[in-house]
Structure formats: C-alpha cells, structure tokens
Amino acid sequence: MPLTYDLKKIKFATDEATYQRAVDLYESGKVTEVKEAFGDFTAVVLGTQSYRVSVSGRNYKLGHCTCYLGEKGTLCKHMVAMALYAVLNGKPLTAEDKQQRNEVKRSDRREALNNDELAEVKKSITESMKYIKPYRGPSRTWFANQDSLREGCARLSAIVSDLPANRQTADILVKLLLRLDRKLQVGGVDDSNGIVGGFMNEVVEMLKDFAQTDPACIDAFEPLCGKQTCFGWEEPLVRIFDERLNVQL
C-alpha cells in the first residue's frame, strides 16, 4: 500500500524542534530494523535507549513509541524519524529537505519569474491554501483544524520566502493577502490563535521591504485602497501608496 504522505507533509506539519531532532536521528542512522506490513511501518529507533516505534502509512502522526512522549500519545522525534525513513527509504536528505521556513524571510533575488516559474508559484500557493480550512466541526476537531492552518502557513512561508522582490511578485503577494482575508472574513476560518493573521503581517512587512527595494512594487498596493479588511493589515501598504501619490501630485 503506497504512503499517503510525503517529505513535504512531514516537514510542514511537524513543529520545528521535533522535526530537527528527527532529522538528526535519521541522518545518524538511528532508525534500525525497519519492517513494513500492510502499509504500516515498525522500527527500533536508538536514543538514550532502544525504542520500538510504529507509524501508519496513512498518517505519520498515527502510531506509537515506547519513549516517554510516545507512551502519552504525543508525536515524538522517534516517530517522525521513522516516517522520514518510510518516505526516503534511507536516502540522504538535501539541505533544502532539512530546512524549515516557518517564518517569512525575504530572499535576495530580484529577477522576474518566467512563465513556467510563475505558473508553478501560483499552483503551489493554491495547493497550500487548501490547508487554510474553515472550522465548523465539534470542539474535539478544533486542534486538528489549527494544525492544518499552521501547516498551510508554513507551506506558504516557504513559497513566498523564495520570491524575488519586484512588481510581478508584489502583485502575487497582494492577491494572496486578499484571498486569506476573504477566508477569515467570510470563509469560516477560525484564526483565534492568530496563525493566519501572523503570517499575513509577515507578508505585509515583506511588501514594505519590497517597496523600498523597488518603488515599482508600490503600484501593486492600489487594489487595497478603500478595502476594509479583517484586522486592518492593509493600512501600512495603503499609507505607502498614498504617500507616493501625494509626492507625485
């Protein structure tokens, strides 16, 4: 039975500390005696002692470990290391595989994206937006919903952190912010933990930086003028647009 998750799923749906510890275990060969049966995996993962670990092939967070956290039903580094082995089959991780970018950071790129790159960015954003889900279920599913929001924002952070600073990508980011704002206002997304809002504020800071690097990016802020957003995130960008307009007049 094929796995229903991949490396990206593990990387973006696991908290940073657990993921990095799992990477260390995997790279140091601590995942041993791996067996697969009916799509599920078992192994002995070496740590302060030997831990017996099992992970579902349908959901890497479903499983068990004999460590302290695993015995309490908490996802642990040993389970994540086992999941990495299940996905990679012992192959090495690349530097990009090991890097989690859960915060938006501007790249040093300036060049325009070609048509294929632009299409891939838009496709990746659309796929990541699927994790920004509405919450309409019973209270017991709320934490899973928040995990989905966190994963979606982590995926989006990795995408936008690789974008060059220019008018083309400023347009993309403004449209992304407006899509997220709509999800918050009328899409049923419960952002009471501030996960989505925090990501949006980071993107706004990136756009402010874009405006300083390339003033042509300011033109991308015009669609925000006159908008009423869920928490006023657009105000700094509208202010920049108005100030530039007043200088021109």
C-alpha positions as CSV (number, residue, x, y, z in Angstrom):
1,M,0.0,0.0,0.0
2,P,1.5,3.4,-1.0
3,L,2.2,6.0,1.5
4,T,-0.4,8.8,1.7
5,Y,2.2,11.4,2.9
6,D,5.5,12.7,1.6
7,L,8.5,14.6,2.8
8,K,6.8,17.9,2.4
9,K,3.9,16.8,4.6
10,I,6.3,15.7,7.3
11,K,8.3,18.9,7.1
12,F,5.5,21.4,7.2
13,A,3.2,19.5,9.6
14,T,5.8,18.9,12.3
15,D,6.9,21.5,14.8
16,E,10.4,22.7,14.2
17,A,12.1,21.3,17.3
18,T,10.7,17.8,16.8
19,Y,11.5,17.8,13.1
20,Q,15.1,18.8,13.6
21,R,15.6,16.2,16.2
22,A,14.1,13.6,13.9
23,V,16.4,14.7,11.1
24,D,19.4,14.2,13.4
25,L,18.2,10.7,14.3
26,Y,17.6,9.8,10.7
27,E,20.9,11.1,9.4
28,S,22.9,9.4,12.2
29,G,21.5,6.0,11.3
30,K,19.5,5.6,14.4
31,V,16.4,4.2,12.6
32,T,17.1,0.4,12.6
33,E,15.3,-2.9,12.0
34,V,12.7,-1.3,9.7
35,K,9.8,-3.5,8.7
36,E,6.8,-2.8,6.5
37,A,3.5,-4.7,6.7
38,F,0.2,-3.9,5.2
39,G,1.3,-0.3,4.6
40,D,2.4,0.4,8.2
41,F,6.0,0.6,9.5
42,T,7.8,-0.6,12.6
43,A,11.4,0.0,13.6
44,V,13.8,0.2,16.5
45,V,15.0,3.8,16.9
46,L,18.1,4.3,19.0
47,G,18.3,7.1,21.5
48,T,19.1,7.2,25.2
49,Q,17.8,3.6,24.9
50,S,16.2,1.5,22.2
51,Y,12.6,2.5,21.4
52,R,10.1,0.4,19.5
53,V,8.2,2.6,17.1
54,S,5.3,2.1,14.8
55,V,3.9,4.6,12.2
56,S,0.9,4.4,10.0
57,G,1.4,4.6,6.2
58,R,-1.8,6.7,6.1
59,N,-0.9,9.3,8.7
60,Y,2.6,9.5,10.2
61,K,1.1,11.1,13.3
62,L,-0.8,7.8,14.0
63,G,1.4,5.3,15.7
64,H,3.2,4.5,18.9
65,C,6.6,4.8,20.5
66,T,7.8,3.3,23.8
67,C,9.5,6.6,24.8
68,Y,8.0,8.9,27.4
69,L,6.2,11.1,24.9
70,G,5.0,8.2,22.8
71,E,3.5,6.4,25.8
72,K,1.5,9.6,26.4
73,G,0.2,9.6,22.9
74,T,2.3,12.6,21.8
75,L,4.1,12.7,18.4
76,C,7.8,12.3,19.2
77,K,11.0,12.6,17.3
78,H,11.3,8.8,17.0
79,M,8.0,8.5,15.2
80,V,9.0,11.4,12.8
81,A,12.4,9.8,12.2
82,M,10.6,6.5,11.4
83,A,8.3,8.4,9.0
84,L,11.3,10.0,7.3
85,Y,12.8,6.6,6.7
86,A,9.4,5.3,5.3
87,V,9.4,8.2,2.8
88,L,13.1,8.2,1.9
89,N,14.0,4.6,2.4
90,G,17.3,5.5,3.8
91,K,18.3,8.0,1.1
92,P,20.1,11.2,2.2
93,L,18.2,14.5,2.9
94,T,19.2,17.5,0.9
95,A,19.9,20.9,2.6
96,E,16.5,22.1,1.4
97,D,14.8,19.0,2.9
98,K,16.3,19.8,6.3
99,Q,15.4,23.4,6.3
100,Q,12.1,24.5,7.8
101,R,11.0,28.0,6.9
102,N,8.1,28.7,9.2
103,E,8.7,32.4,9.1
104,V,8.6,34.7,6.1
105,K,12.1,35.9,5.1
106,R,12.9,37.9,2.0
107,S,15.3,36.5,-0.5
108,D,18.0,38.5,-2.2
109,R,16.6,37.7,-5.7
110,R,15.4,40.5,-8.0
111,E,14.8,38.8,-11.4
112,A,11.4,38.4,-12.9
113,L,9.9,34.9,-12.9
114,N,9.5,33.3,-16.3
115,N,6.1,31.9,-17.4
116,D,6.8,28.4,-16.1
117,E,8.1,29.6,-12.7
118,L,5.1,31.9,-12.4
119,A,2.7,29.1,-13.1
120,E,4.4,26.9,-10.6
121,V,4.3,29.6,-7.8
122,K,0.6,30.1,-8.4
123,K,-0.1,26.4,-8.4
124,S,1.9,25.9,-5.1
125,I,0.0,28.8,-3.5
126,T,-3.3,27.3,-4.5
127,E,-2.3,23.9,-3.1
128,S,-1.1,25.4,0.1
129,M,-4.4,27.4,0.5
130,K,-6.3,24.1,0.8
131,Y,-4.9,23.8,4.3
132,I,-6.4,27.1,5.4
133,K,-9.7,25.3,6.2
134,P,-12.9,26.6,7.8
135,Y,-13.8,25.2,11.2
136,R,-17.4,24.0,11.5
137,G,-16.9,20.8,13.4
138,P,-17.2,19.7,17.0
139,S,-14.8,21.1,19.6
140,R,-12.7,17.9,19.6
141,T,-11.6,18.7,16.0
142,W,-10.5,22.2,16.7
143,F,-6.9,21.4,17.4
144,A,-6.6,19.4,14.2
145,N,-8.0,22.4,12.4
146,Q,-5.4,24.7,13.9
147,D,-2.7,22.2,12.9
148,S,-4.0,22.5,9.4
149,L,-3.8,26.3,9.5
150,R,-0.3,26.1,10.8
151,E,0.8,23.7,8.1
152,G,-0.8,25.8,5.4
153,C,1.0,28.9,6.6
154,A,4.3,27.0,6.9
155,R,3.9,25.9,3.2
156,L,3.1,29.5,2.2
157,S,6.0,30.9,4.1
158,A,8.4,28.6,2.2
159,I,6.9,29.7,-1.1
160,V,6.9,33.5,-0.5
161,S,10.4,33.4,1.1
162,D,11.8,32.3,-2.2
163,L,10.2,35.0,-4.3
164,P,12.3,37.8,-5.9
165,A,11.5,41.4,-4.9
166,N,9.8,43.0,-7.9
167,R,6.4,44.3,-9.1
168,Q,5.4,40.9,-10.5
169,T,5.7,39.1,-7.2
170,A,4.3,42.1,-5.3
171,D,1.1,41.5,-7.2
172,I,1.1,37.9,-6.3
173,L,1.5,38.7,-2.6
174,V,-1.2,41.3,-2.5
175,K,-3.6,38.8,-4.2
176,L,-2.6,36.2,-1.6
177,L,-3.3,38.5,1.2
178,L,-6.7,39.3,-0.2
179,R,-7.5,35.6,-0.6
180,L,-6.6,34.9,3.0
181,D,-8.5,38.0,4.2
182,R,-11.6,36.6,2.5
183,K,-11.2,33.2,4.2
184,L,-11.0,35.0,7.5
185,Q,-14.0,37.3,6.9
186,V,-16.5,35.0,5.1
187,G,-14.8,31.7,4.7
188,G,-15.3,30.3,8.2
189,V,-11.7,30.1,9.2
190,D,-11.2,30.3,12.9
191,D,-8.0,32.2,13.5
192,S,-8.4,32.8,17.2
193,N,-4.8,31.6,17.7
194,G,-3.6,34.2,15.2
195,I,-1.8,31.8,13.0
196,V,-3.1,33.1,9.7
197,G,-3.0,36.7,10.9
198,G,0.6,36.4,12.0
199,F,1.6,35.1,8.6
200,M,-0.3,37.9,6.9
201,N,1.6,40.5,9.0
202,E,4.9,38.9,8.0
203,V,3.9,39.2,4.3
204,V,3.0,42.9,4.8
205,E,6.4,43.5,6.3
206,M,7.9,41.8,3.2
207,L,5.9,44.1,0.9
208,K,7.1,47.1,2.8
209,D,10.6,46.0,2.2
210,F,9.8,45.3,-1.5
211,A,8.6,49.0,-1.8
212,Q,12.0,50.2,-0.5
213,T,13.9,47.9,-2.8
214,D,11.8,48.5,-5.9
215,P,9.4,51.5,-5.8
216,A,7.5,50.0,-8.8
217,C,6.1,47.5,-6.2
218,I,4.1,50.3,-4.7
219,D,1.7,50.2,-7.7
220,A,0.7,46.7,-6.6
221,F,-0.9,48.2,-3.4
222,E,-3.6,50.2,-5.3
223,P,-6.2,47.4,-5.0
224,L,-6.0,47.7,-1.2
225,C,-7.2,51.3,-1.3
226,G,-10.7,51.6,0.1
227,K,-10.7,48.0,1.3
228,Q,-12.0,47.1,4.8
229,T,-10.0,44.1,6.0
230,C,-10.5,41.8,9.0
231,F,-7.9,43.5,11.1
232,G,-6.5,46.4,9.2
233,W,-3.4,44.7,7.9
234,E,-3.6,46.7,4.7
235,E,-3.1,50.1,6.4
236,P,0.7,50.3,6.2
237,L,0.6,49.4,2.5
238,V,-2.2,51.9,1.7
239,R,-0.2,54.6,3.6
240,I,2.9,53.9,1.4
241,F,0.7,54.1,-1.8
242,D,-0.9,57.4,-0.6
243,E,2.4,59.0,0.3
244,R,3.9,58.1,-3.1
245,L,0.8,59.5,-4.8
246,N,1.0,62.8,-2.8
247,V,4.6,63.2,-3.8
248,Q,3.7,62.8,-7.4
249,L,0.9,65.5,-7.1
